[in-house]
Structures are given as C-alpha cells and as structure tokens.
Amino acid sequence: MKNALLIAAACALALLSSIGASLPYPILPPLFASGVENGLNQFLGLPPKLLFSVAVMINPVGLLLGSAVLGPLSDRFGRRSVLLATGLGAAIGHAVSALALLAESYPLFIVARFITGLLEGNGSVARAMLAERIDGPVRLRALSWLNGSAYLGWLAGPLLAGVTAGFGVTVPFWIAAAALLGVALVVACTLPRDPAPQGGAGSWWQVARERHALNLVKHADLRKLFILHLALTCGVTAFYEYFPLWLVDIAHYDAQQIAIANMGLCGMMALASGMAGRVADGPAMQRAGFHALGIAGAVALLGPGHLWIGLAGIVLFGIPNAFYNAVVQHWAADRFGSHGQGAVMGLLATTFCLANILMALAGSVLTLIDTRLVLVLGAVLSAWSGWNWLAWGRQALPPASGAEPGLAE
C-alpha cells in the first residue's frame, strides 16, 4: 500500500508538471498573433511573434535548469522537502501566470513561466524517489507508469486549455495551481520526513552550483551515457518539434488535424509505457540499443514525405520511445545509484532539455531548406546512438555467463 501511494504521488506530480508545461500552447498564439493589440503583444514595441517565441521558450529554459539542480538538491536535502517546496512553488507560479495575464503584464508573465518551469523540473526528483525506495521489477513498472503519466500530461494540457479557456484565459492556470496544491498535500501525507543532512548540507546555492547533474560527466561511463542519450534525445526532440511542421508542409494540416495526430502519438506512448514495465528480457544495454534503432526507424518514415507512411511513423514512434525510457532509467538507477539517484535522474532529464535546444537551433537552419532534413538528421543521430548502445552492451557481457554485470533485471 505504501509503494502504491508513493507511485501515485510521483505519477500525479509528473502528470501535472507536463500539463503545466503544455498548457499555454493553445492559449498564447491568439494573444500574440490575432492582430488585437494588448499589453502582452505590445511590450516595448517589439514584434509580437518575437514576444511569442520568448514566452514559449522561457518555460523549457527553466525546465533545463531545474532538471540539472533539483535532483542533486534532493540528494542532499531530501526528496520530501524538495518535492513539497517545488510543488507549492509551481502552484504559486501558475497563479502568478494567471494574474499576469489579467494585468496584461508581459514581464511578470515571463518571470512566472520561467520560475514555474524551474520548479517543474522536479521530475528527476520523483524518479529518484521511486528508484531509491522501490527495487526490482516493481521499480521498472513504477518508472514506466511515471513516464506514461508525463506523456498523458502533454496530451491533457492542451485539451484542458482548450476546454476551459472559454470560461476565461486564466482558468486553466488556476486549475493547474489548485491541482498542484492537492499533489503537494498527497506528498506531505505519503512521504516520511527526510533525515537530517549528514556532515552539514551547505547552502542550497552551494549545492546547486557544485553538485549539479552535469558534474557527473567527469566519470567515464556516465560521460558515455550522456553522449549516447544526448544523440538519441536529439532524434526524439527533432521529431517532437518538427513533425507538426512536416504535416503542414506535406498535407497542409491545420491546428485541429495536428492535434488529432498528436493525440494518437501521446495515446500510443501512454499505452506502451504500461507495457514497458512488464517486459524485461535480455541485457539492458542491448534492449536500449534496439529501442533506439526503433526510434530511428519511426522518425525515418517521415523522410520520404508520404503522408500515410509518415502518419504511421508518428503513431508508432510512441512504442520504442516509451520502452527506451523505461529501460534506460531503470538501468541507470541500478548502475549509477551510488552517485545519488537525484543527480543520475537529473542528468537524464537535463540531457533531454539540452537536446531540445540543440535541435531547435539546427532546425531553424535546416527547415529553411526542407523540414525533412532535420527529421533525417534526428533519425541518423538516433541510429548512431542505437548502434553504440549495442556495442557498449557487447563489451559489458562476460564471455562465459552472457549476463550483464551489476544489473538486477
């Protein structure tokens, strides 16, 4: 029962964090691109589309920084303390976002969205909590369910905004704030109090500066994990960021049709996440490699520019992506947990955020030539990652037993 409550709290936190990150996508475009002047789209006389781009980008920037520091902070100060503080802070961030929209204050909205993203980078803390408190196959299922909850959030966020924005543009933000307060209450009731830090914790700023997740890359195996995971997530983020534009280029899809395609993708990822927690045959590195190659194959289906083949790739992408994340997170928790589960999960999350930024920059150039180029680049990077995962796995297999060392599958 205790494990069930822990898993439920972590999944609810992941769901609401991704809902909060995706809420503004259907709300902001009309505020900035409708041609109706307001305090948001007239800030300092800057072009409305530039203001819109900053408003969309600022939350992921916060997520990048939060993913890098919140996990290590939880290693030092405790999971419960960090989850409570970030959950309550994110709820306040959504409330301030709503107030900024009412006041039509662009600077306040930007600050609120950045801080909310920073605090919603606590997904690494939730994963570390599950990795630390749950062992064996149950851990694999728990991490898979948490990933599925996050995928559902990316589907539910825009839907929530679309359904409730008719009652007022701020209503979705108030709902998200209230829900996060509820999750904070569940965390407070479910998690035991954190033990006092040993040997003096130091200030939170000192810990964040000296023990952020990227410090782990100084270790050879963790550096290899970072490189392979970065290549794979560059392929994943190239797909996430540019398949909507591909649909517009190839079939002139409108926002509603793109939303339907996205529903198919998110639904498939959520379903596959439930399955990923039950399948664990074979060494983890080799399974990660095969799933990475599956991701590369799905993304490559968009390369020829055929609509129905591409739609198949969009939906099927959700299967290997869900399995890859479940396998790698479980394996990394087993193999590198001695470095601190918060730091390890933070490294994986930070890598994904970094890949988002890198592929956005690459896509800004390649899409000027052809949108398919950035998708092909993503497929190539994912395939390279897959082959190197397989090679790494072969190196780790003892000749006699054929079992991967140091893993409890």
Stockholm file with secondary structure:
# STOCKHOLM 1.0

chainA/1-409         MKNALLIAAACALALLSSIGASLPYPILPPLFASGVENGLNQFLGLPPKLLFSVAVMINPVGLLLGSAVLGPLSDRFGRRSVLLATGLGAAIGHAVSALALLAESYPLFIVARFITGLLEGNGSVARAMLAERIDGPVRLRALSWLNGSAYLGWLAGPLLAGVTAGFGVTVPFWIAAAALLGVALVVACTLPRDPAPQGGAGSWWQVARERHALNLVKHADLRKLFILHLALTCGVTAFYEYFPLWLVDIAHYDAQQIAIANMGLCGMMALASGMAGRVADGPAMQRAGFHALGIAGAVALLGPGHLWIGLAGIVLFGIPNAFYNAVVQHWAADRFGSHGQGAVMGLLATTFCLANILMALAGSVLTLIDTRLVLVLGAVLSAWSGWNWLAWGRQALPPASGAEPGLAE
#=GR chainA/1-409 SS CHHHHHHHHHHHHHHHHHHHHHTTTTTHHHHHHSSCCCTTTTGGGCCHHHHHHHHHHHHHHHHHHHHHHHHHHHHHHCHHHHHHHHHHHHHHHHHHHHHHHHHTCHHHHHHHHHHHHHHGGGHHHHHHHHHHHCCHHHHHHHHHHHHHHHHHHHHHHHHHHHHHGGGCTTHHHHHHHHHHHHHHHHHHHHSCCCCCCTTCCCCHHHHHHHSCGGGGGGSHHHHHHHHHHHHHHHHHHHHHHHHHHHHHHHHCCCHHHHHHHHHHHHHHHHHHHHHHTTCCCSCHHHHHHHHHHHHHHHHHTTTTCCHHHHHHHHHHTHHHHHHHHHHHHHHHHHHHGGGCHHHHHHHHHHHHHHHHHHHHHHHHHHTTTCHHHHHHHHHHHHHHHHHHHHHHHHHHSCTTTCCCTTCCC
#=GC SS_cons         CHHHHHHHHHHHHHHHHHHHHHTTTTTHHHHHHSSCCCTTTTGGGCCHHHHHHHHHHHHHHHHHHHHHHHHHHHHHHCHHHHHHHHHHHHHHHHHHHHHHHHHTCHHHHHHHHHHHHHHGGGHHHHHHHHHHHCCHHHHHHHHHHHHHHHHHHHHHHHHHHHHHGGGCTTHHHHHHHHHHHHHHHHHHHHSCCCCCCTTCCCCHHHHHHHSCGGGGGGSHHHHHHHHHHHHHHHHHHHHHHHHHHHHHHHHCCCHHHHHHHHHHHHHHHHHHHHHHTTCCCSCHHHHHHHHHHHHHHHHHTTTTCCHHHHHHHHHHTHHHHHHHHHHHHHHHHHHHGGGCHHHHHHHHHHHHHHHHHHHHHHHHHHTTTCHHHHHHHHHHHHHHHHHHHHHHHHHHSCTTTCCCTTCCC
//
